[in-house]
Each structure stands twice: as C-alpha cells, then as structure tokens.
Amino acid sequence: MINKRLLIKNLLAHNDENSFYDKKRSISIGEKEGKAKFLKHVCALANTNPLNNSFIVVGVEDLDSSIVGVDFFDDSKIQNLVNAYLDHPPKVSYENIPFPHLPDNKVVGLITIRSSGNLCSLRKNIWKYYGGAVFYREGSMSVPKNFESELRDTNSIVVQNLERHAENNIELTLDGVIDFIRNRHPDMPSDYKVFKEQFVVCWAGQVKKVKDKTYYSRVDIELINEQVRLFYSALDEIEITYTNDTFSLTEYVFLGLGDKKYYPLERLDIRFEENGTYQMNTELIFEPPRYDTRELFHVYNTNNTLVKLLEQKVRLSENQLLDLRRLPDTYLICFLNGFEEAKEQLENARGLIKVIDQEAYDSLKEALRVIRKVRYN
C-alpha cells in the first residue's frame, strides 16, 4: 500500500520533470486548450511508460518545486474524458493529497497513468492537435513522434523503486489518524472506521440529524493509509454509511428558485477486500429540478445583466450583491434546463466575482464542479 504523500515527496526530491513524471501549477480541463494539453501529456506519458505507472503532480511551482496546492478536485469521470479523446486509452486516476502546511481547502493533485500496453494516440481533433497524433516524452517535454517499432520499457525499475520507498507503515498510519482528529479538525466532531484490519477511513464534519438520518456539512474524508482525501466541501452536505466491508457517501446539492431543497448528486462506494486491495465506484444519481422556460429566460437575462455590470466595474447595490450570491446557483439551474451558454457565462464571471465576494466565488466553483460531473456522464 503506497502512501501517496510520501510518493509525491519522492517524485519531487528524486528527479526534475522527466519521462515518467510531470508537474503542473494547475490544470484546466474545462476549456479546449487546457483539455488538449492535458490529453497530450497523458498520451505521451502512457507511450513512454508501457510497463509502469507515470505521474502528473498538480499544485507545484515549476521553478523550485515548492508545494502551493490547488482546489480539491473530485472529478471521478476524468477517465471518461480520456476514453473519449484517446485510442488505446491508459487507465487514469486523480487523487487529492493533503499536506500539513496547506490550508484545509487546498491539496496536491496526483494523476496516475497506467498504459494499456498499446500505442496511445488522439482519436479526434482538439485545439491545435490533429486526430491520429501520437506523443512521446523526451526528457521533460511531450512531443509528437512517429513510431516504427513497439513501445519500449525504459523506466519500470526506477518507478518500482520510487513506489517501494513510498510504502506505508503503521507509524505513518497512526500519525495520520492523530493528526486528522487532533490537529486538523479540533473544532468539529471526528470519527474513524477500520476495515479489514488494515484500512483506516477518517471523517469530520458538522452533524445535522433529520428524522432517522445523519448528515454532515463542512466535510473532510480521508483514506489515511494512502493519505488520499476522498471528499472535501465547505458547502454541500453528505450522508455517510458503512458496513464491515464498505464505506459509502452520498453527496447532496442545495438548489432551487425561491424554495430550495436538497437533491442527491453522486454516490461513492468503496469496497475493501481481504487481499489488501479496495475498489471505488461512483454513480451519478442526480435528477435536477425542472422549471418553466419563460421563467428561466427572465432569470438568465437578469444574471447576464449583472455580469455586464461587473465587467463595467459598476458599484453594485445591496440587492444586486444579494443577487450576485444567488447567481452561481441560478446559472446552474439554467444550464441543467438546457441553457448551455450558462456554463460559459459562469466561466466569464469567475475572475470578476473572485475579487468582490468570496461566498459567491465559492458557490461558483461548486456550480462548475456539478456541471463538470453532469457533462462527463
């Protein structure tokens, strides 16, 4: 079992960017250029490492490898994106790794890429890259390449040694549990559960009981053995259930025009096996609220007018500031009811809202996260 935080430290200390490892300050797969560059690197790393894992570390400065972190990114459907754009796609996972010196809302992203063993190529055009293009790593660069022979193994021994030196032990696990409960979340209820005598899941959050169910807000959930954050949100509420073999969480989003209610968004199930492995499965269970199109046209146009005022740097009234805090949710409802341009409007408003109202900005990021989940499904 690999301690992912230790693995990241080993990657940063052992080598600069090379043929099995890349680092990024951030990635942006919500727009074409960022998506294309991400797919290029995944393709190149898969082709250069047919027999071992390769990695992209996100949230690291390029010049000095200092760890600055990024927002929690829980896109369980990133594999769908890879499958849609690459032939012979590798297996790709994105994990959120907390570091002690980072704020609670920041993590380091670890993308692990495992080749299918076959030559990976772009399936279709995207941005300035053409369908059929093949990429390969030459040092720290992902470059186009014409292959005239089979894929060659050059890094498997080095990567195996790195992963072996990042293996977990009981001291790291116990330290992780104590740190999670005592240091990171002393201000809210925390709990833990041991599965199969070796997996430890910790969670913390504000508790709210409704009839016979318990819900959590401001939730942080971590698989301690691997130092992987499974879930983090300052806004949404979740329900946690578990048995001797499984740990499950259901995420809810709070939506509505006027009267708001909770809608189940996604369910995550982790099944722990006797052989020291586990399987994670996510299922989108979202049925968004539906509204009259004429009513939504009014809401959509009101939001667009508000964004134009922000672009013109007009000082907002108190009522307009209240509308601004509702804007991410109402744009999200518009998108879910067929207003495709609402996503672009949210993206355009991102930088404008960030400097005006932190609460509205946090809500905007949550809205874009929901849109991303729905679109990848």
N, C-alpha and C positions, 0 to 999 in steps of 0.2 A: 504494500500500500504506500503510495507516494504522497509525501507532504508537499502540496503544490507551492506553498510559500517558500519552502526551502529550495524547491526546484527553480523557482524564479530567481532566487538569490544566486544559485549556482550558475544559471544561464548568464546573468549579468556580470558575475565575477569571472567566469571561466573564459568567456570569449566576447569580442565585439560581434556585431551582426555578421553572420556567415551563411553557409549553405544549408544549415538546418535551423536557423533561428533569426528572427527579425524583430525589431522593436519599433513601436509607434507611440507618438504622443497621444494620438487618438485615432479612431477610425470613424468614417461617416458612410454608412451603407443606406442612408435614406435618400441619397441623390446619386445621379448616374456616375459622375466622376469618382466619388468615393467608393461606390459599389464596384466599379470596374477595376480600380486599383487593388481593392481587397481581393477580388477574384483572381487577378493576375498573380498576386503573391501566393495565394493558396495553391494555384496551379503550379507555379514554379517550385514551391517547397515540396509538393507531392511528387513531382517528377524527379527532383534531385535526391529524394529520400524514399526509395521504393520499399525498404525493409525496416524502417524505423520511424518513430514519431518525429515530427518537426513542429516548431512553435512560433507564434507571434505573441509578444508581450506588449500589452496596451496600457498606457499611463506612465510612460518612461520618457524622460528628456533624451533627445538624440545625442547631444554633445557630451554629456557627462554621465549618462545612465542613471540620473537621480530619479527616485520614485516620487511622482507627483499625484498619481491616481486619476481615475475617471469616474463618472457616474455609474452606479450599478446598472448592469445591462443583462436583462433576463430573457433574452430572445431565444427561446427553445427551438424556434423554427429556422435557425440560421442554416441548418442542413438543407432545408427546402430551397433556399436561395442558391446554395452551391449546386444542388441537383438540377435546378432549372437552367443554369448557365454553363455547366461543365459536362463534357463527355468523360466517362470513367471517373466520376467524382470521388475524391477522397472522403473519408469519414472525418467530420469537423465538429469539435465541441468548443463552447465558450464558457469559461468558468470565472467567477468573481472571487478574487483572493483578497481578504482584508489584511492590512499591515498596521502594526500598533501605532505608528506615528501619523497615520492618515485620519482625517475626520470620519465620523460614522457613515457619512453619505458618500464616501469615496473608497474605491477598491482598485486593484490592479487586475486587468483582464488578461486571462491566459487562454489563448486559442491553440488547441492541439489538433494537428493534422496527421491523419494516418492514410497513406496511399492505398489505393485499391490493387496496386501491383501492375496496373496497366497505364499506358501513356495517357495523361490528362490533357485536355485541350478545351478551348472555348467552343461552346455549342453554337452560339449566335453572336451577332454584332452587339457590342455595348461600348458606348462612348467612342473613343478613337481606336478601339481594338476590334479586329475582324474575326468573325466566326471561323473556326478551324485553327486559330493561332495556338501555338504551343510555347510555354515559357519554362525557363530553367534558371537556377540560381548560379551566378558566377560571383563568388565572394559574397558581398552584401547586396548585390543587385539582382533583380528579377528581370531577365532579358528574353526576347524571342529566340527560338532555337529550332533548327531543322534536325530532326532525329533520323539517323540512318541505321541505328542499331538498337538493341534492347536497353532498358534503363539499367544504370549501374549503381551498385551499392558502394558508397564512399564514407558514410558517417555512422553506421549502425553500432560499431564498437564504442565510439566516443559518446553517443547518446545513451547507450546502455549504462556506461559508467556514470554519466551525469544523473540518470534516474536512480541508479543504485545508491549513490551518495545522498539522495533526497528521500530515502525510505523513512517511514515514520517509526517512532518507538513510543513506549509507554510514558516516558518522561515528557515528550512533546505533547502527547495527548492530554495528560493530567494538567500540564501547564496551560494548555489551550482552554480546558474547561474552567479552571480557576480564573483565568484572565477574562473569559467571556462573562462570568457571573459577577465577579468582584469588581473588576476594573472598568469594563466596557459598559455594563448596564446595572450600576448600583442603584439607579433611581426607578427601576421598574421590576415587576415580577419576572423571574427567570426559571427555567426548568431544563431538564435533560432526560434523555432516554438512551439506554444501551441496547443495541441489537446484536444478536448472535455472539455475544460476549466480546465483541471487538469494535463495533461501530458505535460512535457516540454522536448523537444529534442534540445540540443546544438551541433553545429559542427564548426570546424575551419580547415582551410587548405589554401594552396597556390592555387589561382584561375587561370585557363587557359581556354580561350574561343576558341573553334574551330567551325567555322560556327555558327550554331544556338544552340550549346550545351556548357554547362559549366562543366569543370572537376576540380577535386580537388586532389592535392598531399600533402604529409605530413599530412594526415588526422587524426583527432581525433573527434569521435562522441560519445555523452553520453546521456543516458536517465537520466536526473537529478533527477527525483523523487526517483529513486531506486539506484542512484549512480552506475549505470552499464555502463561500456564502451562498446559500441556496435561495434566499429571498431577503429583500430589504425594501421597505416602503415607509415613507413618513405620512402617507395619506390613506392608502387603501386599507381595507380590513380583510382578514383571512380567518378561516376555520381550520383547526388542526385536529387530526385524528390519527391514531396509531394502534397497531397490534404488536404481537411479539415479532412479527416478520416484516411489517410495512410501516412506513411513515407517509402520511398524506396531508396535503394542504390544498384548500380551495380558496382562490382569490376572488374578491368581490370588488366591483366598481360602483360608485355612488353617482347616479345620473338622473336627470330629469329637467324638464322645463317647468318651473314652479315647484310642485311637489316632487321631491327626489326620492328614489328608493335604491336599494342595493340589488345589483344584478351579478350572478355568478359569472366570472370571466374565464378562468382556467383552473384545471385541476392537475396537480403534480403528485405522482405516486412513486415512492422509492421502495423497492423490494430487496431486502438483504438476504443473501444466500449463505448456506453453511460452508461453502468453499472459499469464503473470504472475498466475494465479489458482490456487487449490487447492480440493479437495473433501475434506470429512471425513465418514466413515461409521462409525457404531458399531453393533455387533451383540452382543446378549446371548447368550452361549453356555453359560450356567450350567445344570448338571444337579445339583441339590442332593442330598446324601446322604439316604437314607431309613432310618427306624428304626421299631421296633415301637411302636405307640401306647401300650401299657401302660407301657413303659419311659419314654416321653416324659412321660406323666402324672406319674410319680414325679419326674422332673427339673423339670417345670413347677411342681409344687406346692412343691418344695424352694426354687426361686427365689422364688416368691411369699412364702414364709415369711421368706426373707432380706430381701426388700424391706420387709415389715412390721416387722422388727426395726430396719431403718434409719429407718422412719417414726417408730418409738417411741424412737429415739435410744439404743438398747441398744448397749453396747460389744461389738464382735464379737471372738470368739476367733481364734486364728491360723488354725485350719482354716476358720472362716467367712470370713476375709479371703481365703483361697485360693479358696473357692467364689465369692466376690464377683468375683474376677478372671476366673473362668470364666463368670459369669452372662451377659454380653452374647452370647457365642458360643452358649451353650446355649439362651437365649431365641431367638436367630436360628434355630437348628436347629428348635426347636419351631414357630416361625412358618412355616418352609419346609415343615413337615409337617402344616400345617392348623390350628395353634393361632393363630387370627387375633388373639386378645387379647394375645398376646406382644408385639406392637408397642406397644400401649397401656401395657403394664407397663414396657417399656423407657423410654418417654417419661416415665412417672411417676417412674422411678428416676433419671432423668438428673441432676436437681439434687442429689439425695441422694448419689449416687456421686461427683459432681464434688468435693465438699468432703472426701472420705475417701481416695480412691485415684486418682491421675492415670492410672496404667496402665489401670485398669478403665474410667475415663472415656473414654480414647482408644479403647479397644476397643468401648465402647458407641456412640460416634459412627460407627465403621466399620460396626458391625452395622446401625445405622439407615440408613446410606448404601446398603448392599446391599439392604435391604428396599425402599427407595425405588426403586432401579433395577428390582427384580423387579416391583413393583406397577405402575410406569408402563408396563411392557411388556405 
